């Protein structure tokens, strides 16, 4: 029998109870760990601890100490890179080759937090411009906003945690982080490393909860200064409505990312990118390639070549080195994707490839041709390994169809014509438009923002670092100024 890892409660002052969650591998359901859960009493202790640190400015961590902790954290993570990648792959189902990339990004993200500390600061406000401002100097400094309450998603179990916890540590905010119940191990492991690197236990408290009411208790607490959420729109908007007055927040949800392929698109260059962007992590990415609008002269070719690329991908156990597409996170998600695809085919979509469950946890890479606009695969986020291809005659019609949903996140256009690229850039409803690339492109220092129902605020480490601080002004009056 494999050894089952157990993670104790990491809230100072709270003893472990019998309440715990069991973490299983999504590929085969094997139990891999247990994590002790907190109840309402534990949640109150965690919040009181974080708030007491924030209110006692003598306990604030000076910038040089934060830098030292983050530098040591990055060094320890680098030493344990392979173990972190394997654990992330086992708990989340992202193939090992992609989980290794995720860990490398997470390490770089910690370094990015250090760069923010070294390069981001206050500013001078112009004075001596009118009689009222004579003999005055006004400057600002940055201070932590308060207790950060963060709720995270399953699909990048280490890197998302770094995006939420790293900026909080860099900005000096005490943080309580609740990872997804399916994937808490990478989070707890990261916090263990932070503490090993010298972070006081009280500054970062990872928690899983005995029931969802405890999570709501934490989020709605009046002591929360900033709420960071990554997950479904339904849950995110609900939790935002529960925030206490004065709490700020950032929400990152999903979308139904559109791609527009012009008639002159270089298919040999870009279709492998689109296939990767659609089938990567079994499509469980918030900006995964989902809706591909291709000029009618190339649409069937696009669908058939995407199908060939999907058929060539190895679907299997995510901890194996040759696996390219792993499982969906839960069996009910596999069933949901199957139902949506079956529904689309019944409504007239042409099934080019896939369209079948390979096991309780795995679904074949699937390409659908021209599903109806009201099919769920066309109108909602699939979050599965499914790409839909739609023919169009007029590019403005393609743009209109791309913009027709209540989501707006990242989009892309594939063309060799600069005017077509710029026309799509100007007219697509998106916070980012990629040219000749897939919609899931991201580096962690760029802005990453869901619009409309896709989110609120701007993600990306420097932007989150900014959100977790206030700009506090000092005005000096002197006759020498």
C-alpha positions as CSV (number, residue, x, y, z in Angstrom):
1,X,0.0,0.0,0.0
2,X,1.3,3.5,-0.8
3,X,2.2,5.8,2.1
4,X,-0.6,8.4,2.7
5,X,0.7,11.8,3.5
6,X,-1.1,13.8,6.2
7,X,-1.0,17.6,6.6
8,X,-1.8,19.0,10.0
9,X,-3.7,22.2,10.8
10,X,-1.4,25.1,10.2
11,X,-3.3,27.7,12.2
12,X,-1.3,28.6,15.3
13,X,-3.1,27.8,18.5
14,X,-5.6,25.4,17.0
15,X,-5.4,21.7,17.8
16,X,-6.3,19.1,15.3
17,X,-9.7,17.6,15.4
18,X,-11.2,14.5,13.7
19,X,-12.3,16.6,10.7
20,X,-10.3,16.1,7.6
21,X,-10.5,15.8,3.9
22,X,-9.1,13.1,1.7
23,X,-7.3,14.0,-1.4
24,X,-7.4,11.5,-4.3
25,X,-5.7,11.3,-7.7
26,X,-8.2,12.3,-10.4
27,X,-6.7,9.8,-12.8
28,X,-7.5,6.6,-10.8
29,X,-9.1,7.7,-7.6
30,X,-6.1,6.5,-5.5
31,X,-6.0,8.2,-2.0
32,X,-2.8,10.2,-1.8
33,X,-3.2,12.4,1.3
34,X,-5.4,13.7,4.1
35,X,-5.6,17.3,5.3
36,X,-6.9,18.4,8.6
37,X,-9.9,20.8,8.3
38,X,-10.7,23.7,10.5
39,X,-14.2,24.5,11.8
40,X,-15.8,27.9,12.7
41,X,-13.6,28.1,15.9
42,X,-10.5,27.5,13.8
43,X,-11.6,30.1,11.3
44,X,-12.0,32.7,14.0
45,X,-8.6,31.9,15.4
46,X,-7.0,32.3,12.0
47,X,-8.6,35.6,11.3
48,X,-7.9,37.0,14.8
49,X,-4.3,36.0,14.4
50,X,-3.9,37.6,11.1
51,X,-5.7,40.8,12.1
52,X,-3.7,41.2,15.3
53,X,-0.4,41.2,13.3
54,X,-1.8,43.8,10.9
55,X,-3.0,46.0,13.7
56,X,0.4,45.9,15.6
57,X,2.7,47.8,13.3
58,X,5.7,46.9,15.4
59,X,5.2,43.3,14.1
60,X,5.2,44.3,10.4
61,X,7.9,42.6,8.4
62,X,10.4,45.2,7.0
63,X,11.0,45.0,3.2
64,X,14.5,43.5,3.6
65,X,13.1,40.6,5.7
66,X,10.4,40.0,3.1
67,X,13.0,39.9,0.4
68,X,15.2,37.5,2.3
69,X,12.3,35.1,3.0
70,X,11.2,35.1,-0.7
71,X,14.8,34.6,-1.9
72,X,15.2,31.6,0.4
73,X,11.7,30.3,-0.7
74,X,12.7,30.4,-4.4
75,X,16.0,28.6,-3.6
76,X,14.2,25.8,-1.6
77,X,11.6,25.4,-4.4
78,X,14.4,25.0,-6.9
79,X,16.0,22.3,-4.8
80,X,12.7,20.4,-4.7
81,X,11.4,21.2,-8.2
82,X,10.9,17.6,-9.2
83,X,9.0,16.6,-6.1
84,X,6.8,19.7,-6.3
85,X,6.0,18.9,-10.0
86,X,5.1,15.3,-9.2
87,X,2.9,16.2,-6.3
88,X,1.0,18.8,-8.4
89,X,0.6,16.3,-11.3
90,X,-0.8,13.7,-8.9
91,X,-3.3,15.9,-7.1
92,X,-4.4,18.0,-10.1
93,X,-4.1,15.7,-13.1
94,X,-2.0,18.1,-15.2
95,X,0.6,16.0,-17.0
96,X,4.0,15.9,-15.5
97,X,5.7,17.7,-18.4
98,X,3.3,20.6,-18.0
99,X,3.5,20.5,-14.2
100,X,7.2,20.9,-14.4
101,X,6.6,24.1,-16.4
102,X,4.1,25.2,-13.8
103,X,6.7,24.7,-11.0
104,X,9.3,26.7,-13.0
105,X,6.8,29.5,-13.4
106,X,6.0,29.4,-9.7
107,X,9.6,29.8,-8.8
108,X,10.0,32.7,-11.2
109,X,6.8,34.1,-9.7
110,X,8.4,34.2,-6.3
111,X,11.4,36.1,-7.9
112,X,8.9,38.4,-9.5
113,X,7.5,39.3,-6.1
114,X,11.1,40.3,-5.1
115,X,11.4,42.5,-8.2
116,X,8.2,44.2,-7.2
117,X,9.6,45.1,-3.8
118,X,12.8,46.5,-5.4
119,X,11.2,48.5,-8.2
120,X,7.7,49.6,-7.0
121,X,7.4,52.4,-4.6
122,X,5.7,55.7,-3.8
123,X,5.8,58.9,-5.8
124,X,5.9,62.7,-5.4
125,X,2.8,64.8,-5.8
126,X,3.6,68.2,-7.4
127,X,3.3,71.1,-5.0
128,X,4.2,74.8,-5.1
129,X,1.9,75.2,-8.1
130,X,-0.5,77.7,-6.6
131,X,-0.8,79.8,-3.5
132,X,-2.4,77.0,-1.5
133,X,0.4,74.5,-2.2
134,X,3.4,76.9,-1.6
135,X,6.0,75.6,0.9
136,X,4.8,72.1,0.8
137,X,6.3,68.7,-0.2
138,X,3.9,65.8,-0.8
139,X,5.2,62.2,-1.2
140,X,3.6,58.8,-0.9
141,X,4.7,55.5,0.5
142,X,3.1,52.0,0.1
143,X,1.6,50.2,3.1
144,X,-0.1,46.8,3.3
145,X,-3.9,47.0,2.8
146,X,-4.7,44.6,5.6
147,X,-5.6,40.9,6.0
148,X,-5.7,39.1,2.7
149,X,-8.3,36.3,2.3
150,X,-7.6,34.2,-0.7
151,X,-9.6,31.4,-2.3
152,X,-7.9,29.5,-5.1
153,X,-8.7,27.0,-7.9
154,X,-7.6,23.5,-8.7
155,X,-6.2,23.8,-12.2
156,X,-2.8,25.3,-11.4
157,X,-2.4,24.1,-7.8
158,X,1.0,25.7,-7.1
159,X,1.3,28.6,-9.5
160,X,-2.1,30.1,-8.5
161,X,-1.2,29.9,-4.9
162,X,2.1,31.8,-5.6
163,X,0.0,34.4,-7.5
164,X,-2.1,35.0,-4.4
165,X,0.2,34.4,-1.5
166,X,3.5,35.7,-3.0
167,X,2.2,39.3,-3.5
168,X,0.6,39.3,-0.1
169,X,4.0,38.4,1.6
170,X,5.8,40.9,-0.6
171,X,3.4,43.7,0.3
172,X,3.5,42.8,4.0
173,X,0.0,41.5,4.3
174,X,-0.9,38.6,6.6
175,X,-2.7,36.1,4.4
176,X,-5.2,33.2,4.9
177,X,-5.3,31.0,1.8
178,X,-8.0,28.4,1.1
179,X,-6.9,26.2,-1.8
180,X,-9.4,24.1,-3.8
181,X,-10.6,21.1,-1.9
182,X,-9.4,18.8,-4.7
183,X,-5.8,20.2,-4.7
184,X,-4.7,21.5,-1.3
185,X,-1.3,19.7,-1.2
186,X,0.8,22.1,-3.3
187,X,-0.6,25.0,-1.3
188,X,0.3,23.4,2.1
189,X,3.7,22.4,0.7
190,X,4.4,26.0,-0.4
191,X,3.4,27.4,2.9
192,X,5.7,24.9,4.7
193,X,8.5,26.2,2.5
194,X,7.7,29.8,3.3
195,X,7.9,29.0,7.0
196,X,11.1,27.1,6.5
197,X,12.5,30.2,4.7
198,X,11.8,32.3,7.8
199,X,8.2,33.5,7.5
200,X,6.5,33.7,10.9
201,X,3.7,31.1,11.0
202,X,1.1,33.8,11.7
203,X,1.8,35.6,8.4
204,X,0.5,32.8,6.2
205,X,-2.2,30.3,7.3
206,X,-3.4,27.7,4.8
207,X,-6.8,26.2,5.6
208,X,-9.3,23.7,4.3
209,X,-12.7,23.8,5.9
210,X,-15.1,21.4,7.4
211,X,-18.0,22.9,5.4
212,X,-18.5,25.8,3.0
213,X,-20.1,27.9,5.6
214,X,-16.7,28.2,7.3
215,X,-15.2,29.5,4.1
216,X,-18.0,32.1,3.8
217,X,-17.4,33.1,7.4
218,X,-13.8,33.9,6.6
219,X,-14.6,35.8,3.4
220,X,-17.3,37.9,4.9
221,X,-15.4,38.8,8.0
222,X,-15.2,42.6,8.6
223,X,-11.4,42.2,9.3
224,X,-10.7,41.3,5.6
225,X,-8.9,44.0,3.8
226,X,-8.6,42.3,0.4
227,X,-10.3,39.3,-1.1
228,X,-8.5,37.4,-3.9
229,X,-10.6,34.8,-5.7
230,X,-9.8,32.4,-8.5
231,X,-12.6,30.0,-9.5
232,X,-16.1,29.8,-11.0
233,X,-18.1,32.9,-11.7
234,X,-21.1,31.6,-9.8
235,X,-19.1,31.2,-6.6
236,X,-16.9,34.4,-7.1
237,X,-19.8,36.8,-7.6
238,X,-21.7,35.2,-4.7
239,X,-18.7,35.6,-2.3
240,X,-18.2,39.2,-3.5
241,X,-21.7,40.0,-2.4
242,X,-20.8,38.8,1.1
243,X,-17.8,41.1,1.6
244,X,-17.9,43.5,4.5
245,X,-18.0,47.2,3.6
246,X,-14.6,48.5,2.7
247,X,-13.1,45.2,1.6
248,X,-11.5,45.3,-1.8
249,X,-11.4,42.4,-4.1
250,X,-10.2,40.8,-7.3
251,X,-12.0,38.0,-9.0
252,X,-10.7,35.7,-11.8
253,X,-13.3,33.5,-13.5
254,X,-13.4,31.9,-16.9
255,X,-14.5,32.5,-20.4
256,X,-15.1,30.9,-23.7
257,X,-12.1,32.1,-25.6
258,X,-12.5,33.0,-29.3
259,X,-10.0,32.6,-32.1
260,X,-10.5,34.2,-35.5
261,X,-8.6,32.6,-38.4
262,X,-8.4,34.8,-41.5
263,X,-8.3,33.3,-45.0
264,X,-4.5,33.9,-45.1
265,X,-3.7,32.2,-41.8
266,X,-0.5,30.2,-41.7
267,X,-2.1,26.9,-40.6
268,X,1.1,24.9,-40.4
269,X,2.6,27.4,-37.9
270,X,-0.5,28.1,-35.7
271,X,-2.7,25.1,-35.6
272,X,-0.3,23.1,-33.3
273,X,-0.5,26.1,-31.0
274,X,-4.3,26.1,-31.1
275,X,-4.4,22.4,-30.4
276,X,-2.1,22.8,-27.4
277,X,-4.2,25.8,-26.2
278,X,-7.4,23.8,-26.4
279,X,-6.4,20.4,-25.2
280,X,-3.7,21.4,-22.7
281,X,-4.6,20.2,-19.2
282,X,-7.7,18.6,-20.8
283,X,-9.1,22.1,-21.5
284,X,-9.3,23.0,-17.8
285,X,-7.8,26.5,-18.3
286,X,-9.8,29.7,-18.0
287,X,-8.6,31.0,-21.3
288,X,-8.4,27.7,-23.1
289,X,-9.0,27.7,-26.9
290,X,-12.7,26.9,-27.3
291,X,-14.4,28.8,-30.2
292,X,-12.5,28.9,-33.4
293,X,-14.0,31.1,-36.2
294,X,-12.4,30.1,-39.5
295,X,-13.0,31.6,-42.9
296,X,-15.3,29.2,-44.8
297,X,-12.6,28.5,-47.4
298,X,-10.3,26.9,-44.7
299,X,-12.8,26.0,-41.9
300,X,-13.1,22.2,-42.7
301,X,-9.3,22.0,-43.2
302,X,-8.8,23.7,-39.8
303,X,-11.2,21.3,-38.1
304,X,-9.7,18.2,-39.7
305,X,-6.1,19.2,-38.9
306,X,-7.0,20.1,-35.3
307,X,-8.6,16.6,-35.0
308,X,-5.4,15.0,-36.3
309,X,-3.3,16.9,-33.8
310,X,-5.7,15.9,-31.0
311,X,-5.7,12.3,-32.1
312,X,-1.9,12.3,-31.9
313,X,-1.8,13.4,-28.3
314,X,-1.2,10.8,-25.6
315,X,-4.0,10.7,-23.0
316,X,-3.1,8.9,-19.8
317,X,-1.8,8.9,-16.3
318,X,-0.5,12.5,-15.6
319,X,2.6,11.3,-13.6
320,X,4.0,9.5,-16.7
321,X,6.5,11.5,-18.7
322,X,5.0,10.8,-22.1
323,X,1.4,11.9,-21.1
324,X,0.2,15.0,-22.9
325,X,-3.4,15.1,-21.8
326,X,-4.5,14.0,-18.4
327,X,-7.9,13.5,-16.7
328,X,-10.6,15.9,-15.8
329,X,-10.6,16.8,-12.1
330,X,-13.7,14.9,-11.1
331,X,-15.7,12.1,-12.7
332,X,-18.8,14.3,-12.8
333,X,-16.9,16.8,-14.9
334,X,-16.1,14.0,-17.4
335,X,-19.8,13.1,-17.5
336,X,-20.8,16.8,-18.0
337,X,-18.4,17.3,-20.9
338,X,-19.8,14.1,-22.5
339,X,-23.4,15.4,-22.1
340,X,-22.6,18.8,-23.6
341,X,-20.9,17.2,-26.7
342,X,-23.7,14.7,-27.2
343,X,-26.2,17.5,-27.0
344,X,-24.3,19.6,-29.6
345,X,-24.2,16.6,-32.0
346,X,-27.9,16.0,-31.5
347,X,-28.5,19.7,-32.4
348,X,-26.6,19.4,-35.6
349,X,-22.9,19.7,-34.9
350,X,-20.6,17.5,-36.9
351,X,-18.3,15.4,-34.7
352,X,-14.8,15.4,-36.4
353,X,-13.0,13.4,-33.7
354,X,-13.4,12.3,-30.1
355,X,-16.8,12.6,-28.5
356,X,-16.3,9.8,-26.1
357,X,-15.3,9.0,-22.6
358,X,-12.1,6.9,-22.4
359,X,-12.6,6.2,-18.7
360,X,-14.4,7.6,-15.7
361,X,-11.8,10.4,-15.6
362,X,-10.6,10.9,-19.1
363,X,-12.3,12.3,-22.2
364,X,-11.0,12.1,-25.7
365,X,-9.7,15.2,-27.4
366,X,-12.7,16.4,-29.4
367,X,-13.3,18.7,-32.3
368,X,-16.9,19.8,-33.3
369,X,-17.7,21.5,-36.5
370,X,-20.3,24.2,-36.5
371,X,-22.4,23.5,-33.4
372,X,-25.4,25.7,-33.0
373,X,-25.0,29.1,-31.3
374,X,-27.3,28.1,-28.4
375,X,-25.6,24.8,-27.7
376,X,-23.8,24.8,-24.4
377,X,-20.5,24.1,-26.1
378,X,-21.0,27.4,-27.9
379,X,-22.5,29.5,-25.2
380,X,-20.7,28.4,-22.0
381,X,-17.2,27.6,-20.8
382,X,-16.6,24.0,-21.6
383,X,-13.6,23.5,-19.3
384,X,-12.9,20.2,-21.1
385,X,-10.8,19.0,-24.1
386,X,-13.2,20.3,-26.7
387,X,-12.6,22.7,-29.6
388,X,-15.5,24.0,-31.7
389,X,-14.8,25.3,-35.3
390,X,-17.3,27.6,-36.9
391,X,-17.2,28.8,-40.6
392,X,-17.7,32.4,-41.4
393,X,-17.9,34.5,-44.6
394,X,-17.4,38.0,-43.3
395,X,-14.8,38.8,-40.6
396,X,-17.0,41.4,-38.9
397,X,-19.6,38.7,-38.5
398,X,-17.0,36.5,-36.9
399,X,-16.1,39.3,-34.5
400,X,-19.8,39.9,-33.7
401,X,-20.2,36.2,-32.9
402,X,-17.0,36.1,-30.8
403,X,-18.4,39.1,-28.8
404,X,-21.9,37.6,-28.3
405,X,-21.3,36.0,-24.9
406,X,-21.3,37.6,-21.5
407,X,-17.7,36.6,-21.0
408,X,-14.6,38.5,-22.1
409,X,-11.1,37.5,-21.3
410,X,-8.4,36.6,-23.8
411,X,-8.8,36.2,-27.5
412,X,-6.7,35.7,-30.6
413,X,-6.5,36.3,-34.3
414,X,-4.5,34.3,-36.8
415,X,-3.5,36.3,-39.9
416,X,-0.5,37.6,-42.0
417,X,-2.4,40.8,-42.7
418,X,-1.6,43.6,-40.2
419,X,-4.8,45.5,-41.0
420,X,-6.9,42.4,-40.2
421,X,-5.0,41.9,-37.0
422,X,-5.5,45.5,-35.9
423,X,-9.2,45.4,-36.9
424,X,-9.7,42.3,-34.7
425,X,-7.7,43.8,-31.9
426,X,-9.8,47.0,-31.9
427,X,-13.1,45.2,-32.1
428,X,-12.8,42.1,-30.1
429,X,-14.2,42.3,-26.5
430,X,-11.2,41.1,-24.6
431,X,-8.6,42.3,-22.1
432,X,-5.8,40.8,-24.3
433,X,-5.7,39.8,-28.0
434,X,-3.0,37.5,-29.2
435,X,-1.9,37.7,-32.8
436,X,-0.8,34.4,-34.4
437,X,-0.8,32.7,-31.0
438,X,-3.3,30.8,-28.9
439,X,-5.6,32.4,-26.3
440,X,-4.0,30.7,-23.3
441,X,-0.7,32.5,-23.7
442,X,0.5,34.0,-20.4
443,X,3.6,35.1,-18.6
444,X,3.1,35.9,-15.0
445,X,4.2,39.5,-15.0
446,X,1.6,40.6,-17.6
447,X,-1.9,41.9,-16.8
448,X,-4.5,39.1,-16.7
449,X,-8.0,40.4,-16.5
450,X,-11.4,38.9,-17.0
451,X,-14.0,41.4,-18.2
452,X,-17.8,41.3,-17.9
453,X,-18.8,38.1,-16.1
454,X,-15.2,36.8,-16.5
455,X,-13.9,38.7,-13.5
456,X,-13.1,41.9,-11.7
457,X,-9.8,43.6,-11.4
458,X,-6.4,42.7,-12.9
459,X,-4.3,39.7,-12.0
460,X,-0.7,39.2,-12.7
461,X,1.9,39.4,-9.9
462,X,2.8,43.1,-10.1
463,X,-0.9,44.1,-10.4
464,X,-1.9,41.9,-7.4
465,X,1.1,43.4,-5.5
466,X,-0.3,46.8,-6.2
467,X,-3.9,45.9,-5.2
468,X,-2.7,44.6,-1.8
469,X,-1.3,47.9,-0.8
470,X,-2.5,51.4,-0.1
471,X,-0.7,54.6,-1.1
472,X,-0.3,56.7,2.0
473,X,0.6,60.4,1.5
474,X,2.8,62.6,3.6
475,X,2.5,66.4,3.3
476,X,5.3,68.5,4.8
477,X,5.1,72.2,5.2
478,X,8.3,74.2,5.5
479,X,9.4,77.7,4.5
480,X,12.5,76.0,3.0
481,X,10.5,74.2,0.4
